[in-house]
Amino acid sequence: MPSQKLYAGARLRELRTRLGLTQKAFARKLGVSLPYLNQMENNNRPVSTTVLLGLAQEFGFDVTELSSGDTGRLVSDMREALADPVFNDTAPPLADLRLAASNAPALARAFLDLHRAYRQTHERLASLDEALGREDARIQPSPWEEVRDFFHYCDNYIDPIDRAAEHFACPGGASGEPSALRDVEAAARAVLVESGITLEETDSPLLRRFDPQAGRLVLSTRSDPSTRRFQLLHQLALLKQTALLEATLDLARFATPEARAIARVGLANYFAGAALMPYRPFLEAARECRHDLELLATRFGASIEQVAHRLSTLQRPGLKGIPFFFVRVDQAGTITKRHSATRLQFARFGGACPLWNVHRAFETPGRFLRQLAETPDGVRYFCLARDVSKPGGAFKAPVRRFAIGLGCEVRHAGDIVYADGLDTTAGPFDPIGISCRICERHDCHQRSIPPLERKLGIDPHKRGLLPYEVDN
């Protein structure tokens, strides 16, 4: 099978701009002519082998980054936005969306921002009584969605914070040897005590409470040890990594103070997870045990959800792990956490495909469910799902019930212990999609609403599983 040509004009322009080079100087360093570079930057020609070698040798650039940009995410996000009924039948073909995402990513993001503003305005009009009495009733992006998109387009990997957490956990070097790993909980406690912070553990409904005036940090004994350890490292990040967190927030340029505050919490969570499971040791351990979540949880003193989430962040340039997707859903099917380093993208609004095994995890608590699945674009995945109920720690405390999904493209299944015994070549593969509005399948028995890009056939004299037929 011939290799797929790589068109990465936007990424080439971005790299050249970052280096502060003119096209002429950039072409000379890469060993190509100026017209040829111009054609590659405008996606009139694919990136040549000469340029790939030049990028690696001259600039030390990880050439895999050229094909792992935002194009897939932008295309998926634009398709979902265009599925909004306001566009009716005016959605452009998929090929045009790919061209826009590849050649004009800034324009694609501006379109998504515009649609987001429209949708939020529509939602505000639905609650006009409340909006009329507020001074801030102007159009602004949702802080929560703004932060979600920040991590989404960073591949959920924040290099400076990840490396700082790794240095804290492995001060003598980031090798995978157990001797190189320190007891991060003991180290965090020691650092906080040296800083004059008093640590207490009480029977509190709050997972963590810090009083900056009194210098007192209280952790709840109702939570399990992995949660207490995580919350301890979270507070350490807020107190001892302030400069790094604020510098990262400055670069993100969030639109509102609320978004910045939410992102600060997210970055502190990122530090906590990366310190609990430092990059190199965790990556080597994951490869050694073939990504056994339970073994990794035991070794690093983390929960299964924390391990699954961490696996989806192993995207350090030059030292990447398997590209995983990770998602968490509640019992109503609403996605509460999502990230994908694969081509699989999740619905930005609403729930996930009902045919996906993550929804069945609630029916079999304590068990891992395996699934071979195929998306409408023909990509096949290995999917793993499990419930992760979180007891409240007291008789009257509510139990929070979630299910997590973790998976990768089926070509990586041989490196996953959970895929043993499955025929990853012949299947069968369950047909899954992103959301019903943009799913291209015309014969899905679980469809909730018609697809917007297909014509419907209505015959009052017959009825199948659905009250309409979707034309091919």
C-alpha positions as CSV (number, residue, x, y, z in Angstrom):
1,M,0.0,0.0,0.0
2,P,1.5,3.4,-1.0
3,S,2.4,5.7,1.9
4,Q,0.0,8.6,2.5
5,K,1.3,12.0,1.4
6,L,1.8,14.5,4.2
7,Y,0.4,18.0,3.6
8,A,1.4,20.2,6.6
9,G,1.7,23.7,5.2
10,A,0.2,25.4,8.2
11,R,2.6,23.6,10.6
12,L,5.6,24.6,8.4
13,R,4.5,28.2,8.4
14,E,4.0,28.1,12.2
15,L,7.5,26.6,12.7
16,R,9.2,29.1,10.4
17,T,7.4,32.0,12.1
18,R,8.4,30.8,15.5
19,L,12.0,30.6,14.4
20,G,11.8,34.1,13.0
21,L,13.0,33.1,9.6
22,T,12.1,34.4,6.1
23,Q,10.9,31.9,3.5
24,K,14.3,32.3,1.7
25,A,16.4,31.6,4.8
26,F,14.1,28.7,5.8
27,A,14.4,27.2,2.4
28,R,18.2,27.5,2.4
29,K,18.5,25.7,5.7
30,L,16.2,22.9,4.6
31,G,18.0,22.5,1.3
32,V,15.1,23.2,-1.0
33,S,14.3,26.0,-3.4
34,L,12.2,29.0,-2.4
35,P,9.3,28.2,-4.9
36,Y,9.2,24.6,-3.7
37,L,8.9,25.7,0.0
38,N,6.2,28.2,-0.9
39,Q,4.2,25.4,-2.6
40,M,4.6,23.2,0.5
41,E,3.5,26.0,2.8
42,N,0.4,26.5,0.7
43,N,-0.3,22.7,0.6
44,N,0.2,22.6,-3.2
45,R,2.8,20.0,-2.6
46,P,3.3,17.4,0.1
47,V,6.2,17.7,2.5
48,S,9.3,16.1,0.9
49,T,11.7,13.6,2.5
50,T,14.5,16.3,2.2
51,V,12.4,18.7,4.3
52,L,11.7,16.1,6.9
53,L,15.4,15.3,7.3
54,G,16.2,19.0,7.4
55,L,13.7,19.7,10.1
56,A,15.1,16.9,12.2
57,Q,18.8,17.6,11.6
58,E,18.9,21.4,11.4
59,F,16.3,22.3,14.0
60,G,15.9,19.1,16.1
61,F,12.2,19.1,15.3
62,D,10.1,16.0,16.0
63,V,8.7,15.4,12.5
64,T,5.9,13.3,13.9
65,E,4.4,16.6,15.1
66,L,3.7,17.6,11.5
67,S,1.0,14.9,11.3
68,S,-0.3,15.2,14.8
69,G,-1.7,18.7,14.8
70,D,-5.2,20.1,15.2
71,T,-6.5,19.2,11.8
72,G,-8.5,16.1,12.9
73,R,-10.0,17.9,15.9
74,L,-10.9,21.0,13.9
75,V,-12.6,18.9,11.2
76,S,-14.6,17.0,13.9
77,D,-15.5,20.2,15.8
78,M,-16.6,22.0,12.6
79,R,-18.7,19.0,11.5
80,E,-20.5,19.1,14.8
81,A,-21.0,22.8,14.7
82,L,-22.4,22.6,11.2
83,A,-24.8,20.0,12.4
84,D,-26.6,22.7,14.2
85,P,-30.1,23.1,12.7
86,V,-29.4,26.8,11.9
87,F,-27.3,25.7,8.9
88,N,-30.1,23.5,7.4
89,D,-28.7,21.8,4.3
90,T,-25.8,24.3,3.7
91,A,-23.1,22.2,5.3
92,P,-20.0,22.0,3.0
93,P,-18.6,18.7,2.0
94,L,-16.0,17.0,4.2
95,A,-13.2,17.6,1.7
96,D,-13.8,21.4,2.1
97,L,-13.7,21.2,5.9
98,R,-10.3,19.3,5.7
99,L,-8.9,22.0,3.4
100,A,-10.0,24.7,5.8
101,A,-8.6,22.9,8.8
102,S,-5.3,22.3,7.0
103,N,-4.8,25.6,5.1
104,A,-6.6,28.1,7.4
105,P,-6.7,26.7,10.9
106,A,-7.1,30.2,12.4
107,L,-10.2,30.8,10.2
108,A,-11.6,27.4,11.3
109,R,-11.2,28.3,15.0
110,A,-12.8,31.7,14.4
111,F,-15.8,29.9,12.9
112,L,-16.0,27.7,15.9
113,D,-15.8,30.7,18.2
114,L,-18.6,32.4,16.2
115,H,-20.8,29.4,16.4
116,R,-20.1,29.1,20.2
117,A,-21.1,32.7,20.6
118,Y,-24.3,32.2,18.6
119,R,-25.2,29.1,20.7
120,Q,-24.6,30.9,24.0
121,T,-26.6,33.9,22.8
122,H,-29.5,31.5,22.0
123,E,-29.3,29.9,25.4
124,R,-29.3,33.4,27.1
125,L,-32.4,34.4,25.2
126,A,-34.1,31.3,26.6
127,S,-33.5,32.8,30.1
128,L,-34.0,36.4,29.3
129,D,-35.5,37.4,32.6
130,E,-32.2,36.5,34.3
131,A,-30.0,38.1,31.6
132,L,-31.8,41.5,31.6
133,G,-30.9,42.1,35.2
134,R,-27.2,41.4,34.7
135,E,-24.4,43.8,33.6
136,D,-22.4,41.0,32.1
137,A,-25.2,39.8,29.8
138,R,-22.9,40.3,26.7
139,I,-21.6,37.5,24.6
140,Q,-18.7,35.7,26.2
141,P,-17.4,32.2,25.8
142,S,-18.3,29.8,28.6
143,P,-15.3,29.7,30.9
144,W,-15.7,25.9,31.4
145,E,-15.7,25.3,27.6
146,E,-12.8,27.7,27.1
147,V,-10.7,25.7,29.5
148,R,-11.8,22.4,28.1
149,D,-10.8,23.5,24.6
150,F,-7.4,24.8,25.9
151,F,-6.5,21.3,27.1
152,H,-8.2,19.7,24.1
153,Y,-6.0,21.6,21.6
154,C,-2.8,21.1,23.7
155,D,-3.3,17.3,23.4
156,N,-3.8,17.3,27.1
157,Y,0.0,17.5,27.5
158,I,1.5,20.6,29.1
159,D,5.3,20.1,28.8
160,P,6.7,22.6,31.4
161,I,4.3,21.4,34.1
162,D,4.8,17.8,33.2
163,R,8.6,18.1,33.4
164,A,8.4,20.1,36.7
165,A,6.3,17.3,38.2
166,E,8.7,14.7,37.0
167,H,11.6,16.5,38.5
168,F,9.8,16.7,41.8
169,A,9.1,12.9,41.8
170,C,12.5,12.0,40.4
171,P,15.0,14.5,41.7
172,G,17.9,12.2,41.0
173,G,17.0,11.6,37.3
174,A,13.9,10.5,35.4
175,S,14.8,6.9,34.9
176,G,12.3,4.1,35.3
177,E,14.2,2.4,38.1
178,P,12.2,2.2,41.4
179,S,15.2,3.6,43.2
180,A,14.9,6.8,41.2
181,L,11.4,7.4,42.4
182,R,10.9,9.2,45.7
183,D,7.9,8.8,48.0
184,V,6.0,11.8,46.6
185,E,3.5,11.9,49.4
186,A,6.2,12.0,52.1
187,A,8.2,14.5,50.0
188,A,5.1,16.8,49.5
189,R,4.3,16.7,53.3
190,A,7.9,17.5,54.1
191,V,8.0,20.5,51.7
192,L,4.7,21.9,53.1
193,V,5.8,21.4,56.7
194,E,9.1,23.2,56.0
195,S,7.0,26.1,54.5
196,G,5.1,26.4,57.8
197,I,2.0,24.6,56.7
198,T,0.2,22.5,59.3
199,L,-1.3,19.2,57.9
200,E,-4.4,17.6,59.4
201,E,-6.7,14.8,58.4
202,T,-10.3,14.9,59.7
203,D,-13.7,13.4,59.0
204,S,-14.7,16.2,56.7
205,P,-17.1,16.1,53.7
206,L,-14.6,18.4,51.8
207,L,-11.8,16.5,50.1
208,R,-9.4,19.4,50.8
209,R,-9.6,22.7,52.6
210,F,-6.7,25.1,52.9
211,D,-6.6,28.2,55.2
212,P,-3.9,30.5,53.9
213,Q,-4.1,32.9,56.9
214,A,-3.6,30.1,59.4
215,G,-1.3,28.0,57.2
216,R,-3.5,25.0,57.7
217,L,-4.3,22.2,55.2
218,V,-7.0,19.7,56.0
219,L,-7.5,16.5,54.1
220,S,-10.6,14.3,54.5
221,T,-10.3,10.8,55.9
222,R,-13.5,9.9,54.1
223,S,-11.6,9.8,50.7
224,D,-9.4,6.9,49.7
225,P,-5.6,7.2,50.0
226,S,-5.0,7.8,46.3
227,T,-7.5,10.8,46.4
228,R,-5.8,12.2,49.5
229,R,-2.4,11.9,47.9
230,F,-3.6,13.6,44.8
231,Q,-5.2,16.5,46.7
232,L,-2.0,16.9,48.7
233,L,0.0,17.3,45.5
234,H,-2.6,19.6,44.1
235,Q,-2.2,22.0,47.0
236,L,1.6,21.7,46.7
237,A,1.4,22.8,43.1
238,L,-0.8,25.9,44.0
239,L,1.7,26.9,46.7
240,K,5.1,26.0,45.2
241,Q,4.6,26.1,41.5
242,T,2.8,29.5,41.4
243,A,5.2,31.1,38.9
244,L,5.0,28.2,36.5
245,L,1.2,28.0,36.7
246,E,0.8,31.7,36.2
247,A,3.2,31.8,33.2
248,T,1.2,29.0,31.5
249,L,-2.0,30.9,32.2
250,D,-0.5,34.1,30.7
251,L,0.4,32.2,27.5
252,A,-3.2,30.8,27.2
253,R,-4.7,34.3,27.3
254,F,-8.1,33.3,28.7
255,A,-10.9,35.7,28.0
256,T,-12.3,35.9,31.6
257,P,-11.0,35.7,35.1
258,E,-13.4,32.8,35.7
259,A,-11.8,30.8,32.9
260,R,-8.3,31.6,34.2
261,A,-9.4,30.4,37.7
262,I,-10.8,27.2,36.3
263,A,-7.6,26.6,34.3
264,R,-5.5,27.2,37.4
265,V,-7.3,24.3,39.1
266,G,-6.9,22.2,36.0
267,L,-3.1,22.9,35.8
268,A,-2.7,22.1,39.5
269,N,-4.5,18.8,38.9
270,Y,-2.2,18.1,35.9
271,F,0.8,18.7,38.2
272,A,-0.6,16.3,40.8
273,G,-1.2,13.5,38.3
274,A,2.2,14.0,36.7
275,A,3.9,13.9,40.1
276,L,2.0,10.9,41.2
277,M,2.9,9.1,37.9
278,P,6.1,10.8,36.6
279,Y,6.4,10.6,32.8
280,R,9.4,8.4,32.1
281,P,9.0,5.9,34.9
282,F,5.2,5.7,34.3
283,L,5.7,5.2,30.5
284,E,8.3,2.4,31.0
285,A,6.1,0.7,33.6
286,A,3.1,0.9,31.3
287,R,5.1,-0.7,28.5
288,E,6.5,-3.4,30.8
289,C,3.1,-4.5,32.2
290,R,1.3,-3.9,28.8
291,H,-0.8,-1.1,30.2
292,D,-2.4,-3.2,33.0
293,L,-4.4,-0.5,34.8
294,E,-4.6,-2.3,38.1
295,L,-0.9,-3.1,38.3
296,L,-0.1,0.5,37.5
297,A,-2.5,1.8,40.1
298,T,-0.9,-0.4,42.7
299,R,2.7,0.5,41.7
300,F,2.1,4.3,41.7
301,G,-0.5,4.6,44.5
302,A,-3.1,5.9,42.2
303,S,-6.7,5.1,41.3
304,I,-7.7,3.3,38.1
305,E,-9.3,6.5,36.8
306,Q,-6.1,8.5,37.5
307,V,-4.0,5.8,35.7
308,A,-6.4,5.8,32.6
309,H,-6.3,9.6,32.4
310,R,-2.5,9.7,32.7
311,L,-2.1,7.2,29.9
312,S,-4.0,9.6,27.6
313,T,-1.5,12.4,28.3
314,L,1.7,10.5,27.3
315,Q,2.3,12.7,24.2
316,R,5.8,14.2,25.0
317,P,7.5,15.0,21.7
318,G,10.2,12.4,21.0
319,L,9.0,10.1,23.8
320,K,5.3,9.4,23.1
321,G,3.3,6.5,24.4
322,I,0.4,4.8,22.7
323,P,-2.1,7.4,21.5
324,F,-5.1,6.7,23.8
325,F,-8.5,8.3,24.1
326,F,-10.0,8.7,27.5
327,V,-13.5,9.6,28.5
328,R,-15.7,9.7,31.6
329,V,-19.5,9.6,31.5
330,D,-22.2,9.8,34.2
331,Q,-25.3,7.6,34.4
332,A,-27.2,10.0,32.1
333,G,-24.6,9.5,29.4
334,T,-23.2,13.0,29.7
335,I,-19.5,13.3,29.0
336,T,-17.8,14.9,32.1
337,K,-14.2,14.3,31.0
338,R,-12.8,13.8,27.5
339,H,-9.5,13.7,25.7
340,S,-8.4,12.0,22.5
341,A,-4.8,11.6,21.2
342,T,-6.4,9.4,18.5
343,R,-8.5,10.2,15.4
344,L,-11.6,9.4,17.5
345,Q,-13.3,12.6,18.6
346,F,-16.1,13.0,21.1
347,A,-19.2,15.0,20.9
348,R,-18.6,18.5,22.3
349,F,-22.2,18.8,23.4
350,G,-24.4,16.1,24.8
351,G,-23.7,12.4,25.2
352,A,-21.6,9.7,23.5
353,C,-22.7,7.1,21.0
354,P,-25.1,4.7,22.8
355,L,-23.5,1.7,21.0
356,W,-20.2,2.3,22.8
357,N,-19.4,-0.1,25.6
358,V,-18.7,2.7,28.2
359,H,-22.5,2.9,28.8
360,R,-22.7,-0.8,29.7
361,A,-20.1,-0.5,32.4
362,F,-22.7,0.5,34.9
363,E,-24.4,-2.9,34.4
364,T,-21.3,-4.8,35.4
365,P,-19.6,-3.0,38.4
366,G,-16.0,-3.9,39.1
367,R,-15.4,-5.5,35.7
368,F,-13.5,-4.4,32.6
369,L,-15.5,-4.6,29.4
370,R,-13.8,-5.0,26.1
371,Q,-15.0,-3.9,22.7
372,L,-13.8,-3.8,19.1
373,A,-15.4,-0.9,17.4
374,E,-15.3,0.9,14.0
375,T,-16.2,4.5,13.3
376,P,-17.9,5.7,10.1
377,D,-14.5,6.7,8.6
378,G,-13.4,3.1,8.7
379,V,-10.9,3.4,11.6
380,R,-11.0,0.5,14.0
381,Y,-10.4,0.8,17.8
382,F,-9.9,-1.4,20.8
383,C,-12.1,0.0,23.6
384,L,-12.0,-0.7,27.4
385,A,-14.6,0.4,29.9
386,R,-15.2,0.1,33.6
387,D,-17.4,1.8,36.3
388,V,-15.6,4.0,38.8
389,S,-18.1,4.6,41.6
390,K,-16.9,7.0,44.3
391,P,-18.4,6.4,47.8
392,G,-19.0,9.4,49.9
393,G,-17.4,7.9,53.0
394,A,-20.5,8.0,55.2
395,F,-23.8,6.3,55.3
396,K,-25.8,9.4,54.2
397,A,-23.2,10.7,51.9
398,P,-24.1,10.4,48.2
399,V,-22.3,7.9,46.0
400,R,-21.0,9.4,42.7
401,R,-21.2,6.9,39.8
402,F,-19.2,7.3,36.6
403,A,-17.9,5.0,33.9
404,I,-14.6,5.5,32.2
405,G,-13.6,4.5,28.6
406,L,-10.0,4.0,27.4
407,G,-8.9,2.9,24.0
408,C,-6.6,3.1,21.0
409,E,-6.5,2.2,17.4
410,V,-6.6,-1.5,16.9
411,R,-3.1,-1.6,15.5
412,H,-1.8,-0.9,19.0
413,A,-3.9,-3.7,20.6
414,G,-1.0,-6.1,20.8
415,D,0.6,-3.9,23.4
416,I,-2.6,-3.9,25.6
417,V,-3.0,-6.9,27.9
418,Y,-6.8,-6.5,27.8
419,A,-6.9,-7.2,24.1
420,D,-5.4,-10.7,24.6
421,G,-7.7,-13.4,23.1
422,L,-9.6,-11.0,20.8
423,D,-9.4,-11.4,17.0
424,T,-8.4,-7.9,16.2
425,T,-8.2,-8.7,12.5
426,A,-11.6,-10.2,11.8
427,G,-13.6,-8.7,14.7
428,P,-16.6,-8.5,14.8
429,F,-16.4,-4.7,15.1
430,D,-19.3,-2.8,16.6
431,P,-20.3,0.3,14.6
432,I,-20.0,3.5,16.7
433,G,-20.1,7.2,15.9
434,I,-19.7,10.6,17.5
435,S,-23.2,11.8,17.8
436,C,-26.5,11.0,16.0
437,R,-26.7,14.4,14.4
438,I,-23.5,14.0,12.4
439,C,-23.2,10.2,12.2
440,E,-23.2,9.0,8.6
441,R,-24.7,5.5,9.3
442,H,-28.1,5.1,7.7
443,D,-29.1,1.8,9.3
444,C,-28.3,2.3,13.0
445,H,-31.0,0.8,15.2
446,Q,-30.1,3.0,18.1
447,R,-30.4,6.3,16.4
448,S,-32.1,9.0,18.5
449,I,-32.5,11.8,15.9
450,P,-32.1,11.9,12.1
451,P,-28.7,12.9,10.6
452,L,-28.7,16.4,9.2
453,E,-26.6,15.6,6.2
454,R,-28.9,12.9,4.8
455,K,-32.3,13.1,3.2
456,L,-35.2,11.2,4.9
457,G,-37.8,9.0,3.4
458,I,-41.2,8.9,5.1
459,D,-43.6,6.1,4.1
460,P,-46.9,6.2,6.2
461,H,-47.7,2.6,5.1
462,K,-44.7,0.9,6.7
463,R,-42.6,1.2,9.9
464,G,-39.3,-0.3,10.7
465,L,-37.1,0.3,13.8
466,L,-37.3,4.0,13.0
467,P,-40.3,6.1,11.8
468,Y,-38.2,7.2,8.8
469,E,-35.6,5.8,6.4
470,V,-32.2,7.5,5.9
471,D,-31.2,7.7,2.2
472,N,-27.8,6.4,1.2
